[in-house]
Amino acid sequence: MNEMSSLTEPTQSAPADLRSVSRREELGTDHNKSDGYFNLIAYIASNAIAGEVMAVENYSEMVPLMPDTESKIETVNQAHEESKHILMLASLGKRHDYNVMREIVEPQWFNIRRHFSAAVQNKDLAACLVIQDLMTETMAIVLYRTLQRQGDPDTSALAGKILEDELEHLDIGLTRIQALIDEDPEAVHESLKWAHHRVMPELFSMVSTSCHFLCDRLNIDCGALSLGDLRTDIDEIRIEALDTYVETLDRANFDPAITAALVESMQTYGGTPTMNAGLASA
């Protein structure tokens, strides 16, 4: 209990305007990265931590729905691994002298939690698995792949370690969903549609460098954040996220006719289907 309560405390760091001689410079770990880069990483890491906090809560809430002791234990272990990711990301911020929030700040995360809790109350295990093990994990995988490819060496190495766990969680979710589809495909597809229309707009709205409250809490200028510091842009990340999501739906053995309509609907909130997405859903 004491460990989890400590996760809600923000890390402490010197204000940005006092970083002329920062700890990362003293350690020689700036890797020619600007303060703008580390402000962006602080924003990304804080959102990633929020997703991990939500995952801990989701997996913990989902445990009673699991059908047997083995799967309950496996789900508890997933929650424990997500809690370790929070500490790893917070430690990264401390090493490089930037603030991160160790709590949920942005409203989209709270909305996803609310939808997940509604699925739990409805005893809809399929919807819970889709939301956490497929949708949220898929977006996390895209995030950590981006950081692994384009972050400084320390950030890249840490992202790679977390990515291994997230890929394992995705595989667990795929196995669980495939088993439920075999039992009752119609019910599982209804759960997919219910979850998709509620959760994917929230997730895709966070693929941006704009925020409601997080930037103020971090004392950074949201308008000055630029993904150019990662040699990428929003459209590239959205395309990769959509393609990865479509690949996930395909691997789960959902009906392509249903998933094609769901993917098409994402155009209304910034998810633009690509050639690969169209082929995967055809």
Secondary structure, DSSP 8 states (H G I E B T S, - for coil): -HHHHHTTS------GGG-TT-HHHHTT--TT--HHHHHHHHHHHHHHHHHHHHHHHHHHHHGGGSSSHHHHHHHHHHHHHHHHHHHHHHHHHHHTT-----S--SHHHHHHHHHHHHHHHTT-HHHHHIIIIIIIHHHHHHHHHHHHHHS-HHHHHHHHHHHHHHHHHHHHHHHHHHHHHHH-HHHHHHHHHHHHHHHHHHHHHTSSS--SSHHHHHT--GGG--GGGGT--HHHHHHHHHHHHHHHHHHTT--HHHHHHHHHHGGGGT----HHHHHHH-
